[in-house]
């Protein structure tokens, strides 16, 4: 379907109700105007055709630094950070990012604030202000952002691949309203941006010269595990996006069905994941990458794995380019495009603005998502480039520690290089195991019925369709999105799944094994747009399905059958156990602020087990332990089901009945109902009023320089009036927190004030990660900020107060964008037991009644430093720059130190659980 605008036919999705208009301003700025009758937010994005490839030598990071600086101030709006303040106070958000060839700036905002927000935004590109003081402070912010990435394997390996390219190539471097009304606004506010008549930055030559090809690079990662990245320079797909050569080849090389490369590697016990496709793309060069996560055994068979990869590529050469595979892939892409979910307006405009840099106007919305021209010669051209002659192999393992002789300068990654000849690779192909590698079969999961079910009445909230001793079924038909999709969640509440560290880790291995067994079958469903996951929870495990409803029930019944007939395969148990062990070992490489949040949750949430205990029991667990455990775990089970979307109530009930029949009502039932005493509840530690608790720890990674603080303020149980005050305070204080602690004091790049909700117990938390101050000093700055903010709160005018209240109400009136978002919201109410599906309506009612003095009273009662009813918990994680502070940190007069989390948890009262036995709220 297409619309005609300004001589450009813009291809849009069948279900897209938006209107589009392309205009060109007198300064030659191209603009796409979008009018959406259903949106609650306005958004804008500006994509500038300059990125870090344009950084001058010796000033690496300049483009990224400029991205930060533009947000500070402008001649028309000189007050520092006033743009961010305005956006936040009008219910919006703002951000930017720098890529290789572009920098993208964007915001979203409530509709009543759009005109002024757009004016403030435009001024950055017309007459920005950059004071010397702000410049020095933002240099520290950019450095702090870089500091948090120094120990990230993803950043390190990406930079190493850049480092091993030509030094003179840029790739080597370091990284609603009516359309007419919007048009008037845009023309007025953006036409003064100066047109310098400079062309887009273009790259000459390829990043890889002869010495950068036919190499094996052995490198040492931060985390446990082994990985192969096989990379080839290829012709950028953007030059042939309608033919989709990289998409076609990535689909086949990255396939996981029977006979695929991954299927064979998995069967041999050598790999735990594989992905393939184009990356680091630009108009002038690109790379095709195959990334394989290896097992310990796979690490010992690197040559065989590379041999099998090239054997698969040889199969593609011999098979020729298959028209039926391209047409099937094209059909999947077309369905995905025409039935795409709506997303946040800011994300939508960012995607389109990015597309505008590369594609003609007719494809600004679709980009490269609709390959439709079958061209065997174009696909063959890229396939020919996947040869041993120009391959780059990056092999990561802790096992290479002490066996490297080079260091990458930016991140300090240790590596060594070895040349590898095409004849050597041909030898690996010849000696690789003889396996039955073949192309995928036709995909039976591709939906053919995309019709919408008739909903008899506009149901706003989930209804409890049925409840028995076996299960509860919540149902919510789609009344908003008009897409042929469904969302299904089956929550297995199993008391024996989480009653010890061993039980929890065995449940985790069980869910991973289920996914492992199903993978080659269910991968076809995922290709066709029907996604599933099986994951462990605190109280058992859950099965999730999301996607086209046509064949969803087939997949669900297959998953349930796999659960009902589960048997432990010893070889797969060993692989999954190894994978889970590395996952737990790598916990210590999380960012310090993530570690602090983990400790906070461990202190607050009853009946949770620490990762160190789970890691301790892992080595001793054997296949027979899991074989004994699973029947016991499932022996007492209660199913909570949530089924939503393009599904009729009778279908939902039939799914729930099938679950009960297979698991509870067969001749030898696997499951029995829970006893009344076994229904699990969610309990949260109740901190004592007037006491400031703190827990302190060293960062688990001794090489990490970052420290972190989580300063948590517990407010109380779910209550509409209290929630309204808490949410309004969080909105009012959010931007001042960021401005003072990050922009002015430069404590660290990660500086956040946000709400926290633990099973219906509400609170606030400051999260700050820093290299410049120890956690105790950061805490002093947080308290100093609260003292300063008290003055601002008392000086707030009635007009400012009403503006913030209205902004929060507008945010609450926002409709859910898609089925996943709606289902996540409603499932949270079911999981917590609060069941207030209409909570937004009641919280808005409370906001409309709220007075300024009530907000001030809330601050004095719950937030102000030293308030008698204040309940706080601070978690401090010390990086290696602040280890001396950790060692000297003793109990402070006004603080109560937590030495042992579990002794503390046992000594505290618990909030009552909202989760009742009848599925209703406990009053």
N, C-alpha and C positions, 0 to 999 in steps of 0.2 A: 504494500500500500504506500502511496506517496502523495505529497502535497506540493503544489507549485508555488514557489516564492522567489521573487527577485531573480528570475531566470535560472534558478537552481531547484532541481527536483529533490527534495529531502526525503529519503527513505525512512519511514517510521513504522513502528510495530502496529499490528492489527488492533490491539487493545489499547493503544496509546490515545488518550483523549486530549492531549496537549495540542496547542497551536504553536507553530514556529514561524519566525520571520527573520530572514537574513538581510542585514543592512551593511553598508560600507560608509564610514564617516569621512568627512572631507580631508582628514589627515591619513586616510587609507586604512584605518583600523577596522578590521572585520569583526562584526558583532552578530551573534545569534540571539534573538529575543524569544523567550518561551513564556507562554501563558498557560497556566494549569488551573482549571476550574476547581480541582479537588485539593489543592495544596493549602497547608496552614502556614507555610514559611516561604520567605523570599530568599533567593541566593544569587550570588554572582561569583564568577571566576575569571581571572585574567591570566592567560598563559603568555609569558614573555620568551621569545626565542633565543635566550641566552642562558647557558648553564655552566657547570664547572669545567667543561671542555674549553671554555673561553678564559679560564683563570690565567693570568700572566705567570711566567716562570718566577719562582721565588715568592709568589703571593697565593699559594694554593689555599683554597677555601674562601677566596674573595667573593665569588658569586653567592655562596651560602651565607656569608657574613652580610652581604648587601640585602639578601632576603630578610634577615633578622632586623636590619636597621630601618627598612622602609616602614615598618609598623610603628615606629616611635612617634613621629609628629610630622606636621606639614605647616606651611606658612599660614594657611587659612585656619588650621586647628593646631596651634603651637603647644598646647598642654601635653606633656609626655604621657603616653599610654592612654590618651583620651579616646582613641579609636576603639581599643579593646574594651574600655570601660563602657562606652556607648553600646557596643554590640552585646556585651554581657547583660547590661541593664535592660536590654530589649529582647531578652530571651534567646540570644543567638550565640554563635561560636565563630572563631576565625583561626586560620592557620595558613601555612605555606610550605612548599617543599622545593628543593633544588635537585634537578636531574642532570644528566650529561649535557643535554642540548636546550633544556627549557627550565624556567622557574615559574611555578604556579602559585598565585595568591588567590585566596577565596574566603568567603564568609557566608553564613546564613543568619537570618534575623526575623523576628516577628513582623507581620506585614505593615503594622503602623510605623515601624522604624526604618523601613526600607529606603525611602528617599534620602534621608540624611545619612544613613549608613553608606549608600552608594556614593554620595558626595564626598564623604570622608575617605572612602576607598580610592576614589578617582584622584584625590589630591596627592596621594603617594607617588603617582606616576606623572604628576604635573609639577608640583613644587614641594618636594619632601624637605624636611629639616633633619640635619644630623649634627647634634652638638658633640663637642670633643669629649665631654663627660660621658654622654650616653654611648659614644663609640668605644671608649675604654671598657665600660661595663659590659657591653654586648660581646666584646672580644672574649671576655671571661665566660659568658654564657655559651658561646660557640665552642670554646675549649671544654667546658663542662659537658656539653652534648657529645663531644668526641671522646672524652674520658670514659663515659658510660659504655662506649662501644669497643674500647681497646681489648677487652677480654672476650669479645663475641666472635666465635668461629666463623659465623656468616660474613661479618665485616672483614675479618682477617683474610679469609680465603678469596673473597672477592677482590681485595686489594692485591693479593699475591698474583692473581691471574692478570691484573692490570700491569703489575710491576714487570712481569715477564712478557713485555711487548716493546715495540720500538719507542725509545725515549723521546723522540721528536713527534710522536703521535699523541693527540689529546686523550685517547683512551688510557694512556699510561698514567694520567694524572689521578690525584687524590680527589668529594663527591655530592502574584495574580493582580493581577491588575490587567487592564487591556493592553494588547501589544502596542497600540498607538501611544498610550501614555508612557509605557516603558521606553519606547523609541524616543520620545521627547526628552525624558530624563537622561538617557544615555547620550544623546546628541549634545545636550547641554553640558553634561559633566565630563565627558571624555574627549570632546573634540579639541580641547586645548592641549592635550598631550602632543608634544612636539614630534613631528615626523622627521627623523634624521636621514631618511632615504638610504639607510644601510640595509643590505641584504642579510638574510639569515646566515649565521655562522655555518660554514660548510667545511667538511674535513676532506683533506686530500690524502689519498693513499690508504693503505690497510695497516691496522695496528700490529699485525704479526709479520715479521720478516722471516727469512729462512731459518735463522738461529732459534726462533721461537716456536718452530714446528718440529714434529717428530721428536718430542721430548717426553720424558717421565719426570715429574716433579714430586719428590717425596717430602712431605711436610708434617709438622707436629701441631696438632690441634690443642685447644684448651681442654675440651671435654673428652671423656672416655668414648671409644668407638672407632670404627674404621670406615672410610668413605672413599669411593672413586668418583672423580668428575672427569668425564671424557668430553673434550671440547674440540669443535672444528670451526674455523672461520667460514661463513657461508654468505651467499647473496641475501641481502635483507629481504624478508618476506613482504615488507611494506611496498616494495616495487612490484610485487605480484600478489597483492592481498586478495584479489578475487579468485586466483588459482590456488592459494593456500598451500604452498609446497611444504613449509615447515609444520603446519598444522596436520597435514596428511601423514608426514613421516613421524612426527611426534606421537600421533595417535597409534601408529603401528609399533614403533620401537618402545613406546611407553605402555603398551597394552599389558594387561595382567591376566587375561583369560587363558584357558588351556592352550598349550603349544607356544605361548609367547616366551620371549626372552626371560621375563621376570618369573613366569611359571616354572621354567626350567631351573633357574638359579635358586628359587625357593625350594623346589623339590630336592635339589642337591644340598640344601642347608647352608647356602652361601650368601644369601641376601635377605634383608628384611624390608627393603623398599626400593623402588626404581621410578624415576621420572625422566621424561625426555621432551625437548622442545627448544624453541628459540629463546635467547636471552640477550641482554645488553644490546638491544636493537637500536639502530639509528637509520637514517636515510642512506648512509654511505657504507656502513659495515655492520656485521652482525655475527653472532655465534650460535651454533646448535650444540646443546649440552645434554649429556646423559649423566644423571647423578644416581649412584647406587650406594645404599647403606649396606655395609658388609657385616657378616658375622665373623667371629674369630676364625672359623674354618675358611670362610670366603677370603679373608685377608691372606691366608696361606695359598690361595688359588687365584691370585690376581691375574696371572697370565692366561689361565683357562677362561676366566670371566671376560677378559678382553677378546680372547679368541672366539667365545660364543657370541659376543656382541657383533664382531665383524662377520661371523657366520650368518647371523640374522640379517645383517645388511646385504650380504651376498644373496640370501634368499629373496630379499626385495628386488635385487638386480635381476635375478633369474625369473621371478614371477612377473616382472613388468608392472607398470602402474595399473592398478585394478579399477576399472570404471565403477563397479558396484560398490567398492569400499568408499570411493570418493562421493558417490551419490548418497550413500547411507550417512556419511559424515556431514555432507551438505544439508541433508534433511534434518538431522539432529540439531545442527547450528541454526537452521531456519526456524524450527519450533522453539528453540531456546530464545531467539531474538524476539519472535512475535508474542511469546507468553512470558516475557521477562518480568520479574518482580519490580515494583517501584522501590526506589531507595531514597535516602535522605536527599533533599534538594541540593545541598552543598556538594555531596558526592557526585550527583548527576551532572551538575555544571562543570565540576572539575574534569570528569571523564570527557565531556563534550569539548571543553576548551583545549584539552590535550589533543583530541582528535583533529581539531581545527588546524593544528600546526602541520599535520601530515596528509590529510585526506581532502579530496575535493568536496565542495559543499553538499552534494547529494549524499555523501557517506559520513557526514559529521556525526550522525547518531549511531550508525551501524559500525563505523570503523572497519576493522578486518573480520568482523564476526559473521559475515555471510559469504563464505567461499562458494562460488556458483559456476565458475568457468573450469570445465574439465580440460586440463592441458597436460598430457603426459610428458611433453618435452620440458616444461618448466619444472615439474616435480623431479624428473630424471636429472635435470641440471643440478639441483640441490643434492639429490641422492649421490650423484657422482662426486660431490665435494666431501662426502663422509668417507674419506679414504684414509688408509694408513699414511699417505704422503703428507697430509697436513694436519695430523692429529696432535692434540696436546692432552696428556694424561696427568691429572693431579691426584695423588694418592696420599690420603691422610691417615695417620695412625700415631698413637702415643708410643708405639713400638719403635718409631724412628728417633726417639729422644736420644741424643748423644751420637747420632749417626748422620748428622747434617753438617754442612760447611758454609752455609750462607744465611743471611738475615735480611728480611724485607724491612726497609728503613722506617716506614710509617707506623706499623703495628708491632714490629719486632718478631715477626713469625719466622721460625727456623725452617730452612728447607735446603734441599740439594737437587741438582739437575743432572739427568743422564740422557744422552741421545739414544734414540731407538729407531732402528731402520725398518722400512716397510717389509723387508724380507724376514726380519725377526718376528714381526707381527703375523706374517703369513705362516710362520712356524707354529705360533700359538694357535692359530686357526686350525692347522692340520692336527695338532696334538690335543685339541679341546675334546671333551667327552662327546660321544655320539649320542645325541638326543633328538627326539622327534619334534624339532622346531617347525611350526607351520603358522600360516596366517589365521587371523580370527575367523570364527563362523559368523554368519549373518546374525544380527542382534535382535533377539525375540522380545526384548523389553522396550523397543521403540513404541511409543503410544500411537495408536491409530484412532482412538475415540477421545477427542478433545472437547466434547460437548459439556455444557454446564448443566448441573442438576437444578431442578426447580425447588426453591425453598418456599414452603407454604406460608411462612411468616418471617418477618424481619427479627430474628433472634439476636439480641445485643450481647448476651452473656452466655457462658457455658451452662448447660443443664445436666443434672445428675440423671442419666437415662435409666440406669439400673444399679442395684447394689445387692450383693450376696455375701456369704461368708468367704467366697473365693475372690471376688473382685468388686471394684467400683468403676463405673463407666461414665466419664464426663464427655459431653458432646457439644460442639459448637460449629454449626454450618457456616459456610462463607456467605456473608452478606455485604462485604465491602470490596473485594478484590477482583471478582469475576475472572479467575484463572482456573484452569482444569488441574488443580493441585490439591494435595491433602497433606496433613501433618498428623502423625501418629506417634504417641509416646506410651510405652508399656513400662511401668515402674514395678520391678519385682522387689517387694519388701520382704527380706529374708533375715530374721533375727540372728541366725547363726553365721551370717556373712561378715559381720563386723564386730564380733564379740571378743576379738583378740588380734594382735598384730599379724599372727600367722593366718587367721581367717581372712583378714582384709587383703593380704598379699595373694593368697590363693584365689580369692574372688577376682582380683585384678588379672591374674594369669588366665583364669577361666574365660573372662570376657575377651582377652586378647587371642586366646586359642579359637574361640568361636568365630571371631572375625577372620582369623587365619584360615579356618576350614571353609568358610563361605566365600573367600575372596575371588577365586577364579570364576565362580558362578555369578556372584553379585556385582562384579566389576562391570559386566555388561549393563546392568541396571543403572549404575552410576554414569556410564557413558551416555545413556539414554535420558539422563536427567532425573533419576530416582535414587536418592541418596539414603544411606543408612549408617547407623553407628551402634555399637554395643559398648557400654562403659560401666565401670563399677561406681557405686555411690556409697555414702556413709552407711546406708541401711540395706545394701544389696547390690542390684545392678539395674540398668535400664536399656531398653531397645528404642531407638528413634528412627523414624522414617519420614522423609520429606521429599516431595516431588510430584510428578504427574500421577493422578489417582488411578489411571486406567488399569495398570498392572501392579499396583502397589500391594494388593492382597496376595498375589502370587508370591512376592518376595517375603511378605510378613509370614505367611504360612510355612515357607521354606526355613526361615529363621527359627520359628517355634519348633519345627520338626528337628532341627539341628540341636536345639536345647534339650528336647525330650529324649533324643537318642545319643546324647553326648558320650563319647568315649575318649580316653586320653591316648593320643599317639605319642609314644615315647620320644621319637626323633623331633617332632614339632614342639613338644614340651621343653626339650633342651634348648631349642632356638629361642622360644618365647621367654624362657627363664633368663637366658643370657641377655636378651633385649631389655627386659624389665629390670634386671640387676644394673645395667648401665644407666638406665633411666633414673634409678634411685641414687646411684653413685654421682650422677651429674647434677643432682639437686644442689650441691654446694657451689656450683658455678652460676646459679641464679644471681641476678642483680641484688645488691644488698637491700634495696627497698622491698624487693619481693620476699627476701628472707624475713625482713621485719614484719611484713604483712602475714606471713606464714605463722610466726611465733604469736602474733596477736590473735589469729584464729584459733591456734592451739590452746591459748589461755582462755578464750571466751567460749568455745564450743565443747560441750560435754561429750564424752564417749568418742573422742578422736584419738588416734594413735600417732606417735611421732615417727617420722620417716627413718630415723636412725634405728629404731627397734625393728621396723620392717626390713631394713637392709641387713640387720644382724641375723634375722631368721632365714633370709633368702637362700644362702649357700646350702643349708641342710635340707631344703625341700626337694622331694623327689616326685617322679610321675605318680607313684603309688599313693603318695599323700594327697594329691589332687583327686585321684580316682576314688579314694575313700571320702574325701571332703564334699565333693559336688552333690552326691545323693543326700547327705546330711543337710547341706545348705538349702537345698530345694525342698526338703521334707516338710518344712513349714513356710508357707508363702502366702502373701496377699498381693494381688495385682491392682495397681491403680492405673487406669487407662484414660488417656485424653485423645480424642479423635476429632479432628477439625478439618474444615475446608470443603472441597467439592465432593462430599460424601453424604448420602441420605442417612437418616437415623436408623432405618432398617439394616443398612449395610454395616453401620457402626456396631449395632447390637449383634449382628451375625459374626463379626470379627471377635467380639468379646466372648460369645458363646463358643467359638472355635477354640479360643485359648483355654477356656475352662474344660472343654471336652478332651483336649489333648493332654493337659497337665493334671487335671483333677478327677476326670470322670471316666477314664479308660479302665480296662480290666485290671491293670497293675498301675495305679496312679503314682506319678512321680511326686506330686505335691499334696499336702493336706492343709486345711485352713489353719490360721493362727489361733492360738488360745487368746482369750480376751487380754490376758496379762502380757502377751507378746507383742501387741501393737506398739510400734516404736514411736517415741515422741522426740521433739527437738528441744533440748534444754540449753540455756545460755547462762553463763556465769553472771551473777548480779554483783557489780562492784559496789563497795561501801561508799556512802556519801561522805564527802569531806576528806577523803584519802586519795592521795596521788600515788598510784602504784607505778613501779617501773621495773622492766626486765632488761638485762643487758647481756650482750653476747659479742664475741668476736666474729667477724665475717668468716664464713666457712671456707672461702677461698683466700689463702694467705697472701696471694699475689694481687688482690683487688685493693686499689687505693681508695675507693669510694666508701664512705660511711652513710648510714641512713637512720632516719627517725620516723616512727609512726606515733603520732600523738593523738590518742583516741579519747573522745569525750562521749561517755554513755549517757543517753537522754532517757530512754524508757521504752515500754511496750507500745505496740502499734495502737495509735489513738488519733483520730482525724484532726482534732484541734492541735494536739501536740505536733503531729506531722507537719501541719500547715506552718506553724511557727519555725520548726526546724528547717524545713525546705526554704522558707523565705530568708531565714538567717544565712543559710548556705549560699543562696543566690546573691544576697547583698554583700557578703564578705569574700566571695570567690575572687573577683578581680582585684580588690585591694590587697588580698593575700599574695597573689601573683606579682603585683606591681612592687610591693614593699620587699618581700622576701627574695624574689628572683631578680626583678629588674633593678631595684635600688641596691639591695644588700648583696646580690649575686651569690646567694648560698649554694645554688646548684640548678642545673637544667631541669631536673625533675622536682618541681615545687607545686603541690596540689592541695587544695582543700576540697573534700568531697564528703557526701553522706555515706553512711554504712548501715546495712540492714542484715542482722544475723537472726534468721528465723522469726522475724517480726519484732526484734529488739533494735531500736533505732539509735543512731548516734552520728557524730561528726569525726573526721580524721584528717589531720595534717600529715602529708607524706612528702618528705624531703630527702633527697640524696645529694651528698656533697663531698668534695675533696678538701674544701677550704676550712671547714670547721668540724670538730668532733660532735657526736650526737648530743652530748650534754649542753654544749654551747648553742647548738641549733635549737634545742628546747628553750633555752633562755631567750632566743630571738623570737620564737613563737609566742612566748608569754609577753614579751615586750610589744609585739604586734597587737596582741589582744588588748593590752592596756591602752595602746594608741587608738585602736579601733573603737574602744568605748567612747572616746570623745567624738569620733565621727558619727557614731550611732546616735548620741545625744543631740548632735547638731543637725541630724537629718530633718528635712522639711516634710510637711504633709504631702506636698506635691511629689517629692522624691520617693516617699514611702508608697504612695498610690501607684506611681510609675512602676516600681518593682513588683508590687502586688499584681498589677495588670499583666506585666511580663510573665510572671509565674503562672497566672491563670491561662494566658495564651499558650504557654508551653504544655499545660495539662489538657488543653482542648485539642492539641494535635492528634490527628487520627493515626492509627497504626499504618505503616507504609505497606506492609506485606504480611502474608500468613505466618511466617516464622516469627516476626516481631510481635504480632498479636498473641500467638500461642505461647511465646516465652513469658509475656506479661501474665496471662491467665494461669499458666502452669505454676508460676511463682506463688500465686495465691493458694493453689491446691497443695503445693509442696509444703509451704509454711503452715498451712491449716487456717490461714486468716479468711480465705474465701470471700474477700470483699472485691468482687469483680467490678463493682461500681464505685470503687474508692475515689477515682478522679472527681466524680460528681460531688461527693461529700466533702472532699478536701477543698474543692473550689468554693463550696458553700461556706466553709470555715474561713477561707481566705477573704471572702467578701465581707465577712463580719469582723475581721481582725482590725485592731487599732494599733497605731504606732507605739503607744505606751505598752501594749501587750508584748510587742517584739522586744522592746527594751527590757521589760520584766523577764522575758525568757532568757535574755543574755545574762542578766544579773543572777538568775536562779541556776542556770545550767552551764554557762560558758565562762563567765568572768573569772579571772585568776583569783583563787581563794574563796570562791563562792561556797557557802556552807553545804549546799546540796550537790555540789559538783562531783562527778565521778570520772576519774581519768585513769588511763593506762598508757604509759609510754614504753615503747620498745625501741631499744638502741642497739644498732649493729655497727661495730667498729671496723673500718678498713685498716690496712696496714700503716697508713699515715697517722692513725690515731690510736695505735695499739698501746702507747704509754698511758693515754687517758683511760683506756679500758682497765689496765692493771691498777691504776691509782684510784679508780672510781669506787667510792665507798658509799654507804647509806648516807643520804643527805637529810638534814633535819626535817624538811617538809615533805619528804618522799618515803614511801614504803617499798623496800626492795623485794622483788620476787626472786628467790634463789632456786626454787624447784617448782616448775610449772604444775606438776601433778599433785604435789602436796598442797599448793595454793588452791588449785581447782577443787580439791576435796574439802578444803576448809571454808569455801564460800557458799552462800545461798545461790539458788538457781531461780531464774524466772520461770513461771509456769508456761507450759507449752500450749500453743494454739491448736496443736494437732490432737483432736479428740478421737475417741473410738468410733463415733457414729459418722464421722466425716463432716461434722458441724463444728462451729467455733465454740470453744469453751468460754463461758462467760465468768 
